[in-house]
Amino acid sequence: MSLPSLRPDLARYAREIADIARAAGLDFFETRFEMVDFDTMQEIAAYGGFPQRYPHWRFGMEYEKLRKQHVYGLGKIYEMVINNDPCYAYLVNDNSTVDQKLVMAHVYAHCDFFKNNYWFSKTNRKMMDEMANHATRIRRHIDRYGSDRVERFIDTCVSIDNLIDPHAPFMQRTPPREEERRGVSPEREVEQDIVRYKSKPYLESWINPPAETSKQREALLAERERKKHKLPPQPMRDVLQFFMENAPLEDWEADILSMIREEAYYYAPQGQTKIMNEGWATFWHSRLMTTRILQDDEIITYADHHSGTVHMPPGQLNPYKIGVELFRDIEDRWNKGRFGKEYDECKSMEEKRKWDKKLGLGMEKVFEVRRIYNDVTFIDEFLTPEFVDRFRMYHYRFDPSTRRMVVVNRDFDKIKAQMLFMLTNHAQPYLYVLDGNYANRGELYLGHKHHGVDLDIKYAVETLKNVQRLWRRPVHLQALINDEMVLFSYDGEQSQQQKLHGDMPPPAHAV
């Protein structure tokens, strides 16, 4: 897709704003702006921000949704920026000059966040090329195996593309064999794992009876032998990786699944940092626009458009508003020293209101937060009762008698807990592979890790059907429903659910 370059005046603004942003402390990859019309922007947005993607019906559906939102005044896309090196950003050609300046300042802050936030550090910085490569590979599969067959398989893969482990890039989930790591034999390692209590030599047989030690040794050896034949050796959250390694897929199917999984990992940090990323970009565009960029005759237009971006009606959570105000709150608190043991233990509200140690640590702190936090840790660490009260982030319901939104809950702990639940794994369930050879029949056994909210049974059953299409043998899902352990099963033709009892064959692991 060949796109026109910027007009000379916008190219000059882009250079000037980049210099201003760097002088303020932002650090970003080279950023290339390209001008697009309304339809092209909708196409790029439907493709997830990329100008080229593989052919699939859902991109057309997303385009129609975005186009209608714009036509009916329900939403407008001002910018689109891609986490890449160099970063690519798109400007709509019919936006006003003020809007273009705002978007540029906003984009540079996004690019700074992409480059410096820890949760983006493992992403593919050449994803623009990789997406085009994926499109080429899938088109080849379509030419060879037919569009209907390939599209049906993509449907199945994207329906479960959330079954990955977003933390996997930052840690080694599957440890190496302990005996190889330690350089000791399995028998010696078992001896190291036996629980023995310290004692004097003449009390050893009393404190650590040989019979008890022998019983532990036999149990540990039996457990090691059992785990040798278990697949996977421990609960595995990255279900897609397990399928790639163990499902009976044809080569072209494994190739497509690997691409879907790679793209899911690329987009995962964006879901993990939505509030922070948008808040950081808004924090900086508002600061740079009002202090360094705007002309006097542009202020009113800017204020009107900025206020629409951060508007947050009762009962709704606007990530732009929550994010920017939390960053501002952090800056203010660390400038005044409103943190730490002394401040937290102060009981006088009047003293807290006037508290100002003039530390001037605010800007240093916001850059630190930008570097190491994600949305869950951001909200958990910095959301305060005062912040919730100031922005009335209460729980609301619609009162039909007054036709108004009314507050139904002001409890800070409950409000915070609900926000954290919504942000943790995007309010989606945690599913793990527990056994790839359940009951020694080659069946797949999944487990749901319960976090206080039951699975939606309708979605659980449909997910299980899509999992079975990849595994091609019966699949099972264990979940806690209404305080009872339930086993959902699907064999390719019919689904069943039953309560689990003690006489049923257990899976290899428990979540």
Buried (B, 14 or more C-beta within 10 A) or exposed (E): EEBEEBBEEBEEBBEBBBEBBEEBEBEBBEBBBBBBEBEBBBBBBBBBBBBBBBBBEEBEEBBEBBBEBBEEEEEEBBBBBBBBBBBBBBBBBEBEBBBBBBBBBBBBBBBBBBBBBBBBBEBBBEBBEBBBBBBEBBBEBBEEBEEEBBBEBBBBBBBBBBBBBBEBEEEEBEEEEEBEEEEBEBEEBBBEEBEEEEEEEEEBEEEBEEEEBEEBBEEBEEEBEEEEEBBBBBBBBBBBBBBBBBBEBEEBBBBBBBBBBBBBBBBBBBBBBBBBBBBBBBBBBBBBBEEBBBEEEBEEBBBEBBEEBBEBEBBEEBBBBBBBBBBBBBBEBBBBBBBEEEBEEEEEEEEEEEBEBEBEBBBBBBBEBBEEBBBBBBBBEBBBEBBBEEBEBBBBEEEEEEEEBEEEEBEBEEBBEBBBBBBBBEEEBBBBBBBBBBBEEBBBBBBBBBEEEBBEEEEBBBBBBBBBBBBEBBBBBBBBBEEEBBBBBBEEEEBEBEEBEEEEEBBBBEB
